[in-house]
Amino acid sequence: QEQLVESGGGLVQPGGSLRLSCAASGTVLARNVVGWYRQAPGKQREFVAFITSGGSTNYADSVKGRFTISRDNAKNTVYLQMNSPKPRDTAVYYCNAVYGGFWGQGTQVTVSS
C-alpha cells in the first residue's frame, strides 16, 4: 500500500519561509502528477499547486509568486517552498498523487507573529 507522508509544517512568522515535504513509501510519486492542497478550519479543501512528472507547474492565484513546488525524483519527494507566508495561509496542507488518488495525512502550517 502506497503511503504519502507530509512533513515540515509548524509555526512561521509572516514574511518568513517554510518548506514542506511530501515523501512516498514506494514509487507512486515517480511518474505522477503531484499536488498540494490545504484546508483551513471551517473551509473546504482548496488547491494550492501541482507539478507534473516533467516538471511543469501550476499555482493558485493566492500563492503565485510566493510558493514554489518542486520535485526530487531520486528522493521520491515533492516540496512546497513557502516564502512570505501570510496569516491567511494558515491551514493543514496535504499532498496528493493524482494517478491512484493517494493522499497524505496532512501537516499543520500556522502563520502568526
Backbone bond lengths (Angstrom), bond angles and torsions (degrees), N, CA, C in turn:
res aa  C-N    CA-C-N  psi(-1)  N-CA   C-N-CA  omega(-1)  CA-C   N-CA-C  phi
1 Q - - - 1.450 - - 1.521 108.71 -
2 E 1.330 115.41 121.49 1.445 119.42 178.32 1.521 110.46 -68.88
3 Q 1.317 116.45 144.29 1.450 121.30 176.54 1.507 109.74 -133.79
4 L 1.321 115.68 141.04 1.457 121.98 172.87 1.522 107.92 -110.16
5 V 1.313 116.09 136.27 1.456 120.61 -179.06 1.522 108.77 -128.07
6 E 1.321 115.88 118.79 1.456 120.95 176.20 1.536 109.10 -90.90
7 S 1.310 115.35 149.30 1.468 120.73 175.92 1.525 108.76 -153.72
8 G 1.328 115.13 169.05 1.455 120.33 176.21 1.511 114.65 101.23
9 G 1.315 117.58 -3.37 1.456 119.83 179.03 1.515 111.48 -72.42
10 G 1.318 115.28 171.47 1.453 120.41 179.40 1.505 111.03 158.06
11 L 1.323 115.51 -161.52 1.455 122.41 178.75 1.524 109.14 -95.55
12 V 1.303 116.39 129.77 1.462 121.62 179.21 1.526 108.35 -136.99
13 Q 1.318 115.57 144.70 1.461 120.06 178.61 1.519 111.02 -79.83
14 P 1.311 117.49 149.50 1.468 119.26 173.89 1.522 110.55 -54.15
15 G 1.322 115.56 134.85 1.457 119.72 -178.59 1.508 114.34 87.65
16 G 1.320 117.49 -6.04 1.458 121.05 179.41 1.509 111.22 -82.96
17 S 1.337 116.06 -150.69 1.463 120.06 177.08 1.519 109.32 -151.16
18 L 1.316 114.16 156.12 1.455 121.61 -179.20 1.512 107.57 -155.04
19 R 1.325 117.16 143.55 1.461 119.94 176.51 1.528 109.74 -121.63
20 L 1.304 115.26 122.55 1.457 121.64 175.93 1.521 109.49 -94.96
21 S 1.327 115.54 147.69 1.457 121.20 177.31 1.516 109.80 -123.82
22 C 1.321 115.02 146.56 1.458 121.97 174.73 1.517 106.42 -128.29
23 A 1.323 116.25 111.57 1.458 121.11 -177.80 1.524 109.34 -113.09
24 A 1.326 114.05 149.69 1.460 119.50 -179.81 1.519 110.55 -115.31
25 S 1.323 115.07 146.78 1.459 119.42 178.98 1.519 111.30 -75.35
26 G 1.327 116.36 -26.00 1.453 120.16 179.96 1.510 110.32 -123.10
27 T 1.309 115.68 -140.61 1.467 120.03 -175.46 1.527 112.40 -107.57
28 V 1.323 116.26 18.84 1.462 119.65 -173.45 1.521 112.67 -61.09
29 L 1.329 117.55 -26.91 1.463 119.27 -177.97 1.526 112.62 -84.66
30 A 1.304 117.32 -19.25 1.460 121.47 -165.54 1.529 113.92 -56.15
31 R 1.312 119.07 -48.44 1.468 121.23 -178.90 1.515 110.96 -118.71
32 N 1.303 115.39 30.31 1.454 120.25 -171.64 1.509 111.40 -110.42
33 V 1.325 115.42 157.25 1.451 121.41 165.90 1.534 106.20 -82.05
34 V 1.300 116.21 129.85 1.466 120.66 -177.06 1.514 109.44 -122.78
35 G 1.303 115.20 131.79 1.452 119.95 -179.14 1.513 112.39 -121.60
36 W 1.315 114.08 155.98 1.465 121.80 169.96 1.527 107.74 -110.77
37 Y 1.317 115.64 136.89 1.449 123.05 176.97 1.523 107.46 -131.06
38 R 1.314 115.71 165.12 1.461 119.17 177.44 1.523 110.32 -144.91
39 Q 1.318 114.12 154.64 1.457 119.66 178.76 1.515 109.34 -139.40
40 A 1.314 115.08 117.44 1.464 121.24 176.93 1.526 108.65 -90.49
41 P 1.333 117.26 158.16 1.473 120.11 -179.65 1.518 111.39 -55.56
42 G 1.316 115.77 130.66 1.453 121.02 176.97 1.514 115.14 76.54
43 K 1.335 116.88 5.14 1.466 120.19 -178.91 1.527 110.69 -122.06
44 Q 1.320 114.75 163.53 1.456 119.63 177.63 1.520 110.16 -78.00
45 R 1.329 114.29 156.13 1.457 119.05 175.43 1.522 108.73 -65.48
46 E 1.337 116.27 137.54 1.454 120.17 -177.51 1.526 111.13 -130.10
47 F 1.321 113.81 152.31 1.454 121.73 179.29 1.522 110.96 -69.93
48 V 1.325 116.44 140.42 1.461 121.72 176.30 1.536 110.70 -114.62
49 A 1.336 116.62 -53.64 1.466 120.24 -177.47 1.520 109.02 -164.78
50 F 1.343 115.56 159.02 1.462 118.69 169.41 1.518 109.63 -142.47
51 I 1.337 113.66 161.18 1.462 121.04 177.84 1.523 107.75 -137.86
52 T 1.331 116.36 135.71 1.458 120.61 178.57 1.527 109.97 -86.43
53 S 1.315 115.30 173.24 1.457 119.43 179.22 1.526 110.98 -63.71
54 G 1.326 116.32 -26.30 1.450 120.00 179.33 1.515 114.10 -88.16
55 G 1.318 116.61 -3.19 1.457 120.59 176.35 1.518 115.38 98.10
56 S 1.322 117.66 2.47 1.469 119.02 174.69 1.519 109.42 -70.18
57 T 1.329 115.56 144.55 1.465 120.07 -174.98 1.523 111.87 -128.75
58 N 1.313 114.45 159.83 1.456 121.15 174.39 1.520 107.88 -149.26
59 Y 1.331 116.17 145.87 1.462 121.04 -174.70 1.521 111.55 -132.36
60 A 1.307 114.74 150.94 1.452 119.56 168.69 1.524 108.36 -68.18
61 D 1.317 116.42 147.26 1.464 119.66 -178.76 1.530 111.66 -58.09
62 S 1.320 116.59 -32.05 1.466 120.65 -175.29 1.523 113.30 -67.89
63 V 1.341 117.67 -18.77 1.469 120.12 -178.07 1.528 112.57 -118.80
64 K 1.322 116.93 -5.49 1.460 120.82 -176.90 1.521 110.13 -58.76
65 G 1.324 115.58 131.92 1.453 120.83 -179.48 1.518 113.67 88.42
66 R 1.323 117.73 -10.96 1.474 120.71 179.64 1.522 111.84 -116.87
67 F 1.317 117.25 -35.40 1.469 122.03 -178.24 1.523 108.92 -107.62
68 T 1.332 115.02 148.65 1.466 120.85 177.32 1.522 108.97 -134.30
69 I 1.325 116.11 127.02 1.458 121.34 175.57 1.521 108.15 -100.27
70 S 1.326 115.07 139.68 1.463 119.86 179.80 1.523 108.33 -149.29
71 R 1.332 114.76 170.83 1.465 117.96 -179.39 1.514 109.91 -143.60
72 D 1.332 114.57 149.75 1.456 122.23 174.00 1.520 105.71 -124.69
73 N 1.318 116.12 97.43 1.458 119.71 -174.97 1.530 112.05 -65.40
74 A 1.305 117.18 -29.92 1.471 119.94 178.78 1.526 111.18 -64.61
75 K 1.332 115.47 -31.10 1.465 120.28 179.55 1.522 111.92 -99.17
76 N 1.344 115.96 0.71 1.468 120.22 -179.79 1.524 110.87 53.39
77 T 1.329 115.50 46.78 1.460 121.41 -174.12 1.521 110.04 -138.30
78 V 1.329 115.17 142.54 1.460 122.09 173.74 1.529 107.49 -118.70
79 Y 1.320 115.93 140.91 1.468 121.55 -176.09 1.520 111.43 -117.24
80 L 1.315 114.87 155.88 1.459 121.31 169.12 1.526 106.78 -130.90
81 Q 1.311 115.51 107.12 1.464 121.39 176.84 1.512 107.99 -86.48
82 M 1.328 115.91 121.07 1.456 121.83 -178.12 1.527 107.96 -108.87
83 N 1.305 117.07 109.20 1.467 122.27 176.22 1.521 109.24 -108.74
84 S 1.313 114.74 147.57 1.465 121.04 -179.22 1.527 112.23 48.85
85 P 1.321 117.54 50.21 1.464 118.44 178.96 1.523 111.08 -65.55
86 K 1.326 114.37 155.23 1.458 121.46 -179.50 1.531 108.95 -121.46
87 P 1.299 117.58 159.47 1.480 119.07 179.01 1.519 112.95 -52.68
88 R 1.326 117.59 -33.49 1.464 119.79 -179.35 1.518 112.69 -69.93
89 D 1.340 118.12 -9.43 1.461 121.43 175.23 1.525 111.81 -82.75
90 T 1.314 117.09 -4.23 1.460 120.59 178.52 1.524 110.52 -62.34
91 A 1.340 115.83 124.65 1.467 121.03 -176.05 1.521 108.78 -177.80
92 V 1.314 114.95 171.54 1.457 120.76 166.52 1.532 106.59 -89.68
93 Y 1.311 116.03 127.86 1.466 121.78 -176.82 1.526 109.10 -103.56
94 Y 1.327 114.51 133.21 1.456 121.96 -177.96 1.535 109.52 -123.38
95 C 1.325 115.58 145.75 1.458 118.31 169.47 1.520 109.29 -107.22
96 N 1.322 114.06 154.49 1.460 121.64 -173.14 1.514 109.59 -140.75
97 A 1.312 115.91 127.19 1.462 120.80 171.59 1.522 106.36 -95.20
98 V 1.329 116.02 113.01 1.456 120.78 -169.40 1.530 112.14 -60.56
99 Y 1.327 116.67 -52.21 1.468 119.66 -178.58 1.522 108.35 -78.43
100 G 1.293 115.96 110.02 1.450 122.66 -175.35 1.510 112.17 111.32
101 G 1.324 115.97 -19.52 1.454 120.17 176.27 1.513 115.13 66.45
102 F 1.315 117.45 36.86 1.468 120.20 -178.33 1.527 110.55 -86.66
103 W 1.318 114.54 139.28 1.466 121.55 176.68 1.523 109.71 -126.98
104 G 1.316 114.87 149.85 1.450 120.29 171.98 1.521 110.25 -87.97
105 Q 1.334 115.89 -178.40 1.454 121.07 -176.88 1.527 112.12 -88.12
106 G 1.316 116.67 -11.66 1.454 121.33 177.70 1.513 113.28 95.58
107 T 1.325 115.03 154.75 1.461 122.07 175.25 1.527 108.20 -136.80
108 Q 1.321 115.84 134.22 1.466 121.08 -175.01 1.521 110.49 -80.80
109 V 1.324 115.65 131.48 1.459 122.45 172.77 1.523 107.96 -120.37
110 T 1.316 115.77 124.38 1.462 121.32 178.08 1.521 108.87 -121.95
111 V 1.311 115.48 121.99 1.462 121.18 -179.85 1.524 107.73 -107.36
112 S 1.312 115.08 110.96 1.458 119.58 -175.56 1.519 109.67 -160.21
113 S 1.321 115.03 149.04 1.462 119.95 175.26 1.517 110.34 -94.20
